[in-house]
Amino acid sequence: MDGTTNRPGDGSARRYMPIADHGLIGDLRSVALVATDGTIDWYCAPRFDAPSVFAALLDADRGGCFELGAAVPARTKQFYFPDTNVLITRYFTEDGVGEVQDFMPVSGESVEEDRHRLIRRVLCVRGSLPFRARVAPRFGYAALPHTLRLTGDVAVFESDALDLALTATVPLERDGQDVRSEFKLAEGETAVFALDQVGGALTPRGCAHEEAEQEFAATVRYWRNWLAASRYRGRWREMVHRSALTLKLLTYAPTGAIVAAPTTSLPEEFGGERNWDYRYMWVRDAAFCVYAMLRLGFTEEAEAFMAFVSRHISPGDGKPSGPLQIMYGIDGRTDLPEQTLDHLEGHRGSRPVRVGNAAADQLQLDVYGALIDSIYLYDKWAEPISSEQWDHVTALVEWVCENWDQPDEGIWETRGGRKNFLYSRLMCWVAIERAVRMARRRGLPADLPLWTACRDTIYRRVMTDCWSDDLRAFVQHEGGEVLDAALLMMPMSKFIAPKDPKWLSTLDCLTRELVSDSLVYRYDPQASPDGLHGAEGTFSICSFWYVEALTRAGRLDEARLAFEKMLTYGNHLGLYAEEIGHTGHQQGNFPQAFTHLSLISAAYNLDRALG
């Protein structure tokens, strides 16, 4: 536990909970982060990118929260109900044991789904236990005032942008514009709190004990039925399935978009400025997610992403074939202006707090490779793409052939100026190469002489201009002498043989310079300035890429040890933020889709190699 501050309106001090000390629940439209003490520290309603209602994770004093837990000193433990995204927080005290079951029902297509109901069911399982609840919403990123109407067991919080209703099976008391409740349960007794969006046709509606039980059973059934489609039976089934369940939680069901992470501005360095809003759909991240999901046998998510691509990204209907925008709103919008919220102090004082993301306007050529590779895999493993989709692919490849040879901001979205990044060249090669494969396998119309000539030109350019004789390694960008963990994708993308002497020399160089106890840094900001101040931790996706590179190189003992070490850095639920700090703590937005999809890929390929 790090840092200390007071809860809004609460005289007792509660520390900022470490980023990793949280679990995740959601309904495929939004999520809530529940701390190990039972407090909801982050919740945006009614969707991922909406303004926050609870944001104590970004400002413990002003952000707002939903506290619920034992009213006496207690040890706590947190776990997921097996094979689901139902989160259980248990409290162990001198006089009894209790638990809070947190979940958000996954609704069908009806007006009721607009409730975005969040249910918190409290149980006393042994002895007796006093509990305390406190609901303190702070609408609009804690910038909008609200009023409270409290009638019996129904409290309605009203703001200009959103109305929420809290119902409970125990008495509620007014505390200014917030609500409190103190109650005691004996063994076998329960209490239920339900938080709903209301307004229009949706009126406050209580959640009785029987309904809570039914919703609990239905939510468990939904997640278990979904997970049953997994084909993974390997050594790390529990970790792989938790990652799959997490990726599913980061999916916005109405459009098929997959957010990079459900949070904003959780710092990559405490007290630093590397704080970004990840509640959008990065083309690269989502395309890689499709690979991970297809590997496990989940085709529905890949199909939904392909529908998003056809609707919002593909050329046609007046949309240009390039340059592609690198990220989109979960509804497909392209305008994501970045602004800072100066009234919030940031997690442990890490300012600025940002919403929106200016990187949306960057040129990142690698997204073409990620996107077309995902289309290729969908066509190969799920179902053949349509003639119209092939026309879109053709237009994208033609743009790549004409525009690959220009500097860009690269995969890491540096703000230090454009360069001729190897990774961008690599993924342009992937874009053309995968399209050539599709055309040849299915006999689809394509200008193959032009495509293959361009593909081969990119290959030779990388092999000559991105190779350093001094380092005996491939380098971050043309003419440079800097290493970059993105190079680990070279054998994974089938650009170079995993045991090619040039690659093995590069792998050894990366191991010496960027790897620390199996953890991998993206690059050295001192050697390759990225336009930002401060340092960062090791990048977890790169650490799993490293495992896969070792695997493909045949260094299985090293790969397995590195993978097992990485598993020790996951939190108590098997969740990962973007980075690992120098003391092993998690930092950056949480949980991050990129990390979990790379865990799945590393586990799948290592397990297969081990036999």
C-alpha distance (Angstrom), angle and dihedral (degrees) to the residues before:
residue distance angle dihedral
M1 . . .
D2 3.77 . .
G3 3.79 133.2 .
T4 3.80 127.9 6.8
T5 3.77 133.3 -122.9
N6 3.80 139.8 138.4
R7 3.74 128.6 -93.5
P8 3.82 115.2 -116.6
G9 3.78 108.3 -79.9
D10 3.77 91.5 -5.6
G11 3.78 122.4 116.1
S12 3.78 93.6 -157.6
A13 3.76 117.9 90.2
R14 3.78 119.0 -122.8
R15 3.75 120.1 -177.0
Y16 3.77 124.2 -128.4
M17 3.76 102.4 -92.4
P18 3.81 112.7 -125.4
I19 3.79 111.9 -101.9
A20 3.80 91.2 -113.1
D21 3.82 93.2 52.8
H22 3.79 91.5 84.3
G23 3.77 139.7 89.8
L24 3.78 127.1 -152.5
I25 3.80 132.2 -127.4
G26 3.79 128.3 172.1
D27 3.79 150.1 152.6
L28 3.85 101.1 -132.7
R29 3.78 89.7 -93.0
S30 3.78 103.2 62.6
V31 3.79 139.4 -9.2
A32 3.78 140.7 -141.7
L33 3.81 126.5 -145.1
V34 3.80 112.6 -139.7
A35 3.80 117.7 -162.6
T36 3.79 122.4 -138.0
D37 3.82 89.3 -103.9
G38 3.82 90.5 57.9
T39 3.80 98.4 -102.5
I40 3.80 119.5 135.3
D41 3.81 101.6 -134.5
W42 3.81 99.1 173.4
Y43 3.79 132.4 32.7
C44 3.80 131.4 147.3
A45 3.80 119.8 -167.4
P46 2.92 137.6 -120.1
R47 3.83 94.3 -2.6
F48 3.80 143.5 2.3
D49 3.81 96.5 -88.4
A50 3.82 97.5 39.5
P51 3.81 119.3 111.8
S52 3.78 113.4 -82.3
V53 3.80 125.7 -95.9
F54 3.82 94.5 -174.0
A55 3.81 115.6 28.4
A56 3.81 106.3 154.0
L57 3.80 85.9 132.3
L58 3.82 87.5 70.5
D59 3.79 98.9 33.9
A60 3.80 118.3 11.1
D61 3.79 91.2 -168.9
R62 3.80 102.0 46.0
G63 3.80 107.1 12.7
G64 3.81 100.8 85.8
C65 3.80 130.3 -128.8
F66 3.81 146.8 -167.1
E67 3.80 109.0 -122.6
L68 3.79 119.4 -165.2
G69 3.77 126.6 159.6
A70 3.77 148.9 93.2
A71 3.83 114.4 -31.0
V72 3.82 90.8 -145.0
P73 3.82 131.2 57.6
A74 3.79 108.8 -69.7
R75 3.76 142.9 170.0
T76 3.78 110.8 -126.1
K77 3.77 135.3 -154.0
Q78 3.77 128.2 -178.5
F79 3.79 131.8 -157.8
Y80 3.78 142.2 151.5
F81 3.78 121.3 -103.5
P82 3.83 98.1 -107.2
D83 3.82 115.9 -78.6
T84 3.82 93.5 -2.5
N85 3.80 143.8 88.1
V86 3.81 91.8 -119.1
L87 3.81 106.6 121.2
I88 3.81 123.3 -148.4
T89 3.81 123.9 -164.8
R90 3.82 114.4 -168.6
Y91 3.82 127.4 -158.1
F92 3.81 121.7 -154.6
T93 3.82 115.7 -164.0
E94 3.81 138.6 161.1
D95 3.80 92.4 -97.2
G96 3.76 104.2 35.1
V97 3.78 153.0 -24.4
G98 3.78 124.0 -104.0
E99 3.77 138.5 169.9
V100 3.79 142.4 -159.7
Q101 3.78 118.3 -141.6
D102 3.80 111.2 -155.1
F103 3.80 123.6 -168.7
M104 3.79 144.0 139.3
P105 3.82 114.2 -138.6
V106 3.80 114.2 -124.3
S107 3.79 102.0 -129.1
G108 3.78 130.1 -157.6
E109 3.79 126.4 -126.6
S110 3.80 101.8 -59.2
V111 3.76 140.5 105.8
E112 3.81 87.7 -96.2
E113 3.79 91.8 67.3
D114 3.81 87.3 67.7
R115 3.81 88.4 68.7
H116 3.81 89.5 74.0
R117 3.78 84.5 -157.6
L118 3.79 118.9 -153.0
I119 3.81 112.8 -162.4
R120 3.81 124.6 -163.0
R121 3.80 112.2 -173.4
V122 3.81 117.0 -169.7
L123 3.81 120.9 -157.5
C124 3.79 134.5 -178.9
V125 3.79 105.7 -147.9
R126 3.84 100.3 174.4
G127 3.81 133.5 20.6
S128 3.79 114.5 -24.4
L129 3.77 132.2 -56.1
P130 3.82 138.1 -171.3
F131 3.81 115.5 -135.8
R132 3.77 133.8 -164.6
A133 3.80 129.3 -158.3
R134 3.77 130.6 -172.1
V135 3.79 124.6 -179.5
A136 3.81 114.5 -165.4
P137 3.81 111.5 165.4
R138 3.80 118.8 -171.8
F139 3.78 108.2 -166.4
G140 3.80 127.6 -148.7
Y141 3.81 96.7 21.0
A142 3.82 87.8 -46.4
A143 3.81 90.9 -58.5
L144 3.83 101.1 103.5
P145 3.83 123.5 75.1
H146 3.78 119.7 -133.3
T147 3.77 139.5 -165.0
L148 3.79 128.9 -137.3
R149 3.79 129.1 -138.3
L150 3.80 111.8 -171.3
T151 3.80 119.4 -172.1
G152 3.78 116.9 166.3
D153 3.78 108.7 -60.1
V154 3.82 94.8 -10.0
A155 3.81 123.9 86.2
V156 3.81 119.7 -177.1
F157 3.81 118.3 -162.3
E158 3.82 110.2 -160.9
S159 3.79 128.4 -166.9
D160 3.80 133.6 160.8
A161 3.81 91.3 -100.3
L162 3.79 105.6 33.2
D163 3.80 142.9 11.9
L164 3.79 122.4 -151.5
A165 3.79 128.7 -172.3
L166 3.80 123.5 -153.4
T167 3.79 117.1 -161.1
A168 3.78 125.7 -178.1
T169 3.80 141.3 178.6
V170 3.83 89.7 -137.1
P171 3.83 128.6 62.0
L172 3.80 118.4 -77.7
E173 3.82 125.4 -150.2
R174 3.78 130.2 -161.0
D175 3.81 117.7 -115.2
G176 3.79 104.3 -179.1
Q177 3.79 104.1 -69.5
D178 3.80 91.3 -18.6
V179 3.80 134.3 73.4
R180 3.80 132.4 -124.1
S181 3.78 134.7 -171.3
E182 3.79 132.5 -174.8
F183 3.79 120.6 -173.8
K184 3.76 142.0 151.1
L185 3.79 127.1 -132.9
A186 3.78 129.0 -161.1
E187 3.78 123.9 -150.1
G188 3.80 110.2 -61.0
E189 3.82 95.4 15.7
T190 3.80 124.0 120.1
A191 3.79 140.5 -166.7
V192 3.80 127.5 -160.7
F193 3.81 131.4 -150.7
A194 3.80 120.5 -174.3
L195 3.79 126.0 -173.9
D196 3.82 115.4 -162.5
Q197 3.76 137.5 176.2
V198 3.80 107.4 -120.9
G199 3.78 137.9 -176.8
G200 3.80 135.6 99.8
A201 3.79 108.7 23.0
L202 3.79 91.6 -6.3
T203 3.79 113.0 89.3
P204 3.81 126.5 178.1
R205 3.80 110.0 -77.5
G206 3.78 125.3 -177.1
C207 3.78 124.1 -127.8
A208 3.80 108.1 -135.5
H209 3.79 122.2 -159.0
E210 3.79 92.3 -100.3
E211 3.80 93.2 49.9
A212 3.80 91.2 47.8
E213 3.80 89.4 52.8
Q214 3.81 90.9 49.8
E215 3.81 92.6 47.3
F216 3.80 90.4 48.3
A217 3.82 91.6 52.1
A218 3.82 92.4 45.0
T219 3.83 92.1 49.9
V220 3.81 92.2 48.5
R221 3.80 89.2 48.3
Y222 3.82 92.6 49.7
W223 3.82 94.3 53.3
R224 3.79 94.8 42.7
N225 3.79 92.3 49.2
W226 3.79 89.7 49.7
L227 3.80 94.3 48.3
A228 3.82 91.9 47.4
A229 3.83 88.2 76.0
S230 3.81 90.7 68.1
R231 3.79 115.0 114.4
Y232 3.82 94.5 -165.9
R233 3.81 112.6 117.6
G234 3.80 98.7 158.0
R235 3.79 136.0 125.5
W236 3.80 97.3 -80.6
R237 3.78 99.0 45.2
E238 3.80 96.6 141.1
M239 3.83 94.3 51.4
V240 3.80 93.5 42.5
H241 3.80 92.7 49.3
R242 3.80 92.3 46.9
S243 3.80 88.4 52.9
A244 3.80 90.7 48.8
L245 3.81 91.6 49.9
T246 3.80 89.0 49.4
L247 3.81 93.1 50.7
K248 3.80 88.9 50.2
L249 3.81 89.8 52.8
L250 3.82 88.6 55.1
T251 3.82 91.0 57.1
Y252 3.80 119.2 103.9
A253 3.80 100.6 -142.3
P254 3.85 99.2 -158.1
T255 3.83 92.7 63.6
G256 3.81 107.9 12.5
A257 3.82 92.6 -116.3
I258 3.81 117.1 148.5
V259 3.81 116.9 -148.7
A260 3.80 119.7 -138.1
A261 3.81 89.3 -131.9
P262 3.82 133.6 -20.7
T263 3.83 95.4 -122.0
T264 3.78 139.7 68.1
S265 3.80 132.9 -141.5
L266 3.79 100.1 1.9
P267 3.80 98.2 155.4
E268 3.79 126.3 -106.4
E269 3.80 84.5 -158.5
F270 3.82 122.3 23.4
G271 3.78 108.4 -113.0
G272 3.81 91.4 9.9
E273 3.79 134.0 114.7
R274 3.82 99.0 -119.0
N275 3.81 92.9 107.2
W276 3.80 118.1 133.1
D277 3.80 140.8 174.2
Y278 3.82 109.4 -115.3
R279 3.82 99.6 173.8
Y280 3.81 93.0 111.5
M281 3.77 137.6 82.7
W282 3.79 113.0 -94.9
V283 3.81 108.7 -161.7
R284 3.81 90.3 -140.1
D285 3.81 96.5 49.0
A286 3.79 94.3 44.5
A287 3.81 92.5 46.7
F288 3.80 90.5 52.5
C289 3.81 88.4 48.5
V290 3.79 88.5 58.1
Y291 3.81 88.9 57.0
A292 3.81 91.9 51.1
M293 3.80 93.6 46.2
L294 3.80 93.8 47.1
R295 3.80 90.1 49.5
L296 3.80 88.7 58.9
G297 3.79 94.7 44.0
F298 3.83 100.5 -102.2
T299 3.80 104.3 136.8
E300 3.82 98.3 159.4
E301 3.82 92.7 71.6
A302 3.80 91.5 47.7
E303 3.80 90.1 50.3
A304 3.81 91.1 50.6
F305 3.81 90.9 50.1
M306 3.82 90.8 49.8
A307 3.79 88.4 52.8
F308 3.82 89.4 52.4
V309 3.81 89.7 49.9
S310 3.80 92.5 50.7
R311 3.79 92.4 46.3
H312 3.79 101.9 43.0
I313 3.82 112.7 11.5
S314 3.79 112.0 31.7
P315 3.82 120.6 94.3
G316 3.77 115.6 -101.7
D317 3.80 135.1 77.9
G318 3.78 87.9 64.4
K319 3.82 94.7 -53.1
P320 3.82 113.4 134.1
S321 3.80 120.8 -123.1
G322 3.77 90.6 -128.2
P323 2.80 158.6 89.6
L324 3.78 90.6 6.8
Q325 3.76 117.3 -144.6
I326 3.81 107.3 -113.0
M327 3.80 95.9 -139.7
Y328 3.78 139.0 21.8
G329 3.76 137.4 -166.5
I330 3.78 113.5 -97.9
D331 3.81 87.0 -105.2
G332 3.82 91.6 51.4
R333 3.79 97.2 -100.2
T334 3.79 116.9 148.8
D335 3.80 100.8 -157.9
L336 3.83 108.8 90.4
P337 3.83 105.0 156.8
E338 3.80 114.3 -169.0
Q339 3.80 120.4 -129.9
T340 3.78 136.2 163.3
L341 3.81 126.0 -123.2
D342 3.79 100.6 -142.5
H343 3.82 94.4 -179.6
L344 3.83 90.6 68.4
E345 3.80 117.9 76.9
G346 3.81 95.3 -149.7
H347 3.79 128.7 -127.4
R348 3.81 106.3 -39.8
G349 3.81 88.7 -13.3
S350 3.81 95.3 -52.7
R351 3.78 105.0 151.9
P352 2.95 143.4 -139.0
V353 3.80 107.5 51.8
R354 3.80 105.6 -157.4
V355 3.80 133.5 -163.4
G356 3.77 119.9 -171.9
N357 3.79 121.4 22.8
A358 3.80 126.7 -111.5
A359 3.81 90.1 -162.5
A360 3.81 86.0 80.1
D361 3.82 86.5 83.3
Q362 3.81 95.2 52.3
L363 3.78 125.3 109.4
Q364 3.80 109.3 -120.7
L365 3.78 110.9 168.2
D366 3.80 93.5 -173.0
V367 3.82 92.0 76.1
Y368 3.81 89.2 75.8
G369 3.78 91.2 62.0
A370 3.80 93.9 45.5
L371 3.81 92.1 48.4
I372 3.80 98.1 45.7
D373 3.81 91.4 43.0
S374 3.82 89.2 55.7
I375 3.81 90.1 49.2
Y376 3.81 89.5 49.2
L377 3.81 91.8 51.1
Y378 3.80 92.0 46.1
D379 3.80 89.8 50.6
K380 3.82 89.9 49.0
W381 3.82 102.7 40.0
A382 3.80 105.7 24.0
E383 3.80 115.7 25.7
P384 3.82 136.4 -40.2
I385 3.78 114.8 -86.8
S386 3.79 119.3 -115.4
S387 3.79 126.7 -103.2
E388 3.80 89.4 -106.9
Q389 3.79 91.3 52.4
W390 3.81 89.5 50.3
D391 3.81 89.3 53.0
H392 3.80 87.5 54.2
V393 3.80 91.5 49.8
T394 3.80 90.2 49.3
A395 3.80 91.5 53.1
L396 3.81 91.2 49.2
V397 3.81 92.9 49.4
E398 3.79 91.9 48.6
W399 3.82 89.2 53.2
V400 3.82 90.4 50.0
C401 3.81 91.1 50.4
E402 3.79 89.6 54.9
N403 3.82 99.3 40.0
W404 3.82 111.0 29.3
D405 3.80 93.2 100.5
Q406 3.80 99.8 74.7
P407 3.79 135.1 91.8
D408 3.81 119.3 -100.9
E409 3.80 141.5 173.2
G410 3.80 93.2 -96.3
I411 3.79 135.0 -145.0
W412 3.81 94.4 -54.8
E413 3.83 92.8 55.6
T414 3.78 93.3 -128.6
R415 3.77 117.0 -167.2
G416 3.79 94.3 -153.2
G417 3.80 99.6 91.2
R418 3.79 136.0 -74.9
K419 3.80 122.3 -65.1
N420 3.80 138.3 177.1
F421 3.80 93.8 -99.3
L422 3.80 119.0 -164.6
Y423 3.80 91.5 -140.8
S424 3.79 91.8 56.4
R425 3.83 90.3 50.6
L426 3.80 90.0 46.4
M427 3.80 93.7 53.9
C428 3.81 92.8 45.3
W429 3.81 85.0 56.5
V430 3.82 88.6 50.0
A431 3.81 91.3 50.8
I432 3.80 92.7 55.6
E433 3.81 96.2 36.9
R434 3.82 94.3 52.9
A435 3.79 91.6 47.0
V436 3.81 89.7 51.5
R437 3.81 89.1 52.0
M438 3.80 92.0 51.3
A439 3.78 92.8 47.3
R440 3.79 93.0 50.2
R441 3.80 96.5 42.9
R442 3.78 94.4 49.7
G443 3.79 100.5 27.3
L444 3.80 91.7 -118.4
P445 3.82 120.5 169.0
A446 3.80 113.1 -95.5
D447 3.79 141.2 145.0
L448 3.79 90.4 -112.2
P449 3.83 97.1 170.9
L450 3.82 90.3 55.9
W451 3.79 94.0 42.1
T452 3.79 96.2 48.2
A453 3.81 92.4 45.0
C454 3.82 90.4 52.9
R455 3.80 91.9 44.7
D456 3.79 91.0 52.2
T457 3.80 92.2 47.3
I458 3.81 90.4 55.0
Y459 3.81 90.3 48.3
R460 3.79 93.4 53.2
R461 3.79 91.9 44.6
V462 3.82 91.5 54.8
M463 3.78 93.5 45.1
T464 3.81 93.0 52.0
D465 3.81 109.5 27.2
C466 3.83 97.3 36.3
W467 3.80 96.2 48.0
S468 3.80 121.7 94.4
D469 3.80 116.7 -153.0
D470 3.81 89.1 -166.5
L471 3.82 94.9 54.5
R472 3.80 94.6 31.9
A473 3.78 85.8 -135.5
F474 3.77 144.4 95.5
V475 3.80 111.9 -97.6
Q476 3.79 139.2 -143.8
H477 3.79 97.4 -102.5
E478 3.78 141.0 0.4
G479 3.78 114.1 -70.9
G480 3.82 92.6 9.0
E481 3.78 134.7 117.7
V482 3.81 97.1 -150.9
L483 3.80 126.6 114.1
D484 3.79 123.3 -135.6
A485 3.81 129.8 -168.8
A486 3.81 89.3 -137.7
L487 3.81 84.8 78.0
L488 3.81 86.3 76.4
M489 3.81 86.8 78.5
M490 3.82 92.1 66.2
P491 3.83 96.6 88.0
M492 3.83 92.7 30.4
S493 3.81 90.0 58.8
K494 3.83 89.6 47.5
F495 3.80 91.6 -117.6
I496 3.79 91.6 126.6
A497 3.79 132.6 18.1
P498 3.83 109.9 -97.9
K499 3.82 90.3 -126.4
D500 3.81 97.7 41.5
P501 3.85 107.3 134.4
K502 3.80 91.3 -125.6
W503 3.80 90.4 52.8
L504 3.81 94.9 45.3
S505 3.80 89.1 51.4
T506 3.82 89.2 50.4
L507 3.80 91.2 48.5
D508 3.80 90.7 52.6
C509 3.80 90.2 48.9
L510 3.81 92.1 49.9
T511 3.81 89.5 48.8
R512 3.80 91.5 54.1
E513 3.80 97.6 43.6
L514 3.82 109.2 30.1
V515 3.83 107.1 22.4
S516 3.81 123.1 89.9
D517 3.82 116.2 178.4
S518 3.82 90.7 -29.1
L519 3.83 91.0 -47.4
V520 3.80 115.5 118.1
Y521 3.80 130.0 -147.8
R522 3.81 116.5 -146.9
Y523 3.81 93.5 -132.9
D524 3.78 139.8 -45.8
P525 3.85 108.6 -83.3
Q526 3.80 89.6 -160.7
A527 3.80 91.7 58.4
S528 3.80 94.1 37.1
P529 3.83 109.7 30.3
D530 3.81 111.7 -147.0
G531 3.80 99.0 -168.8
L532 3.81 95.0 -101.9
H533 3.79 134.2 99.6
G534 3.78 125.0 -121.2
A535 3.77 135.7 24.9
E536 3.79 133.7 -80.8
G537 3.77 138.7 -146.8
T538 3.76 128.9 -106.8
F539 3.78 114.3 -66.0
S540 3.78 111.6 -117.6
I541 3.80 97.3 -152.7
C542 3.81 88.3 55.3
S543 3.80 90.2 51.4
F544 3.80 90.4 56.2
W545 3.83 90.3 43.9
Y546 3.81 86.6 54.9
V547 3.82 90.1 54.4
E548 3.78 89.7 52.3
A549 3.81 93.4 46.9
L550 3.82 90.3 52.1
T551 3.79 89.2 47.9
R552 3.78 93.7 52.3
A553 3.82 90.2 46.3
G554 3.80 88.7 57.6
R555 3.80 94.4 -113.1
L556 3.79 92.2 129.9
D557 3.82 99.4 158.5
E558 3.80 90.6 54.0
A559 3.79 91.4 43.9
R560 3.79 93.9 50.9
L561 3.80 93.2 47.2
A562 3.82 91.5 48.2
F563 3.81 90.4 49.1
E564 3.80 93.9 48.6
K565 3.81 89.6 48.7
M566 3.80 90.4 51.9
L567 3.79 89.9 53.2
T568 3.82 89.2 59.5
Y569 3.81 89.1 61.0
G570 3.82 93.3 59.1
N571 3.79 116.1 100.1
H572 3.80 125.4 -105.8
L573 3.82 89.7 -78.4
G574 3.80 97.7 43.0
L575 3.82 93.9 -101.4
Y576 3.81 125.1 141.6
A577 3.77 134.7 -155.7
E578 3.79 120.6 -152.1
E579 3.81 98.0 -89.2
I580 3.80 144.4 20.5
G581 3.81 117.7 -133.4
H582 3.79 125.3 -137.9
T583 3.83 92.4 -93.3
G584 3.81 93.1 48.2
H585 3.81 97.1 -98.7
Q586 3.80 120.5 136.5
Q587 3.78 120.5 -112.9
G588 3.78 137.5 174.0
N589 3.78 128.1 45.6
F590 3.79 115.3 -20.0
P591 2.93 134.5 -105.3
Q592 3.79 99.5 6.3
A593 3.80 121.2 -154.8
F594 3.82 92.8 -152.0
T595 3.82 91.5 60.4
H596 3.79 95.5 47.2
L597 3.80 95.1 47.3
S598 3.82 90.2 50.4
L599 3.82 89.8 49.6
I600 3.81 88.9 55.1
S601 3.80 92.5 48.8
A602 3.82 93.7 46.8
A603 3.81 92.6 47.4
Y604 3.80 92.7 47.2
N605 3.79 95.7 49.5
L606 3.80 96.3 39.5
D607 3.79 91.5 49.1
R608 3.79 90.8 50.1
A609 3.81 91.7 48.8
L610 3.79 92.1 49.8
G611 3.79 89.4 53.7
